[in-house]
Amino acid sequence: MSNGEIIIKALLQTEKSSTYQPAGKYLFLVVNSANKIQIKKAVEQAYKVKVKDVNTFVSAGKLKRVRHQLGRTSDTKKAVVTLAAGQKIEVS
């Protein structure tokens, strides 16, 4: 995976992620197979900012039920990206 568009799925705007922004942290939804180095390069390339740190976590999928059958939503990987001092991503 060398393309930033393939690694980063979305910049997440949630109530919790909005509390991170004053500290220069942003929450991204990323591909499950991406590692921290790939995420860092993809964010730097896509948003033209300097990344200081990347923390990742996997949210387990939930059990869902459709009629009499049990199913499961897929696991999602999220990354909390800390930018260097003075750096900012414009969020609308």
N, C-alpha and C positions, 0 to 999 in steps of 0.2 A: 504494500500500500504506500504509494508515494504521493498521492493526490490528497490535498487538504479537504477537498469537497467530499471525498469518500469517507474520511475518518470522522469528520464533524457532521453530525446529523442536524443539530439545532442548538441555538442558544436559548436555554430555558428561562422563562420569566415566571417565577412562582413567588409567593409571598416570602418564603424563606430565602430564596436566592436574591431578592431585592434587599434584604438586610446585609448581604455580603458586599454589595457594590460600594458602599462608602470606604470599605477596607481594601478596595481594588481587587475583589474576587468575583469571578463570574462562573456560572454553572452551565456546562455543556452536556448534551446528550451525544454520546460517541458510539462507534462500532465496538461490539463486545471483544473483538480480537485486537484492538489497538492498545499499545502500551504507552507509558508516560512520555517517552521520548518522541514518539510519533505524534501524540496529541500536542505536545509543546511546539513542534515544528509546524504542524498544521494551523494552530492558532496564530503563531507569529506570521505565517505566510498569508493567511486569509484576512487578518485584521490589521496587519502592519504595526504590531506592538511587540514589546519585549516581555517575555514571560519569565517570572522569577521562580515559580513553583507549580507543580501539578499534583493534586491528590485525586485518586480514583476510588470508586466503590461500585459494586454491582447490586442493583435492586432486584430481588427475586420476583419472578412472575407469580401472579395470583391464580388460585383455583377459580375457575368460572364454570357455571353449570348452564347448559342449554338443554331444556326439557329433561330427559333422563340420562343425559350423557355428561360426564365430567370432562372438562378441558382445562387448559392452562395458558395464560398469556406468557409471552416470551420474557426472559430476563433482559434487563436494560443496564447498560453501563453508563455512569455519569462521571464527569470530571469537574472538580473545582479548581479553576485556574487562577493563580495569583499573579498579578502583573507587577512589573517593576515600578518603583516610585515615579509618579508623574505621568504614568501611562493610563489610558482610558479607552474603553470601547463605547461608542455611541449606541445607546439602546433607545428604541422608540416605543 
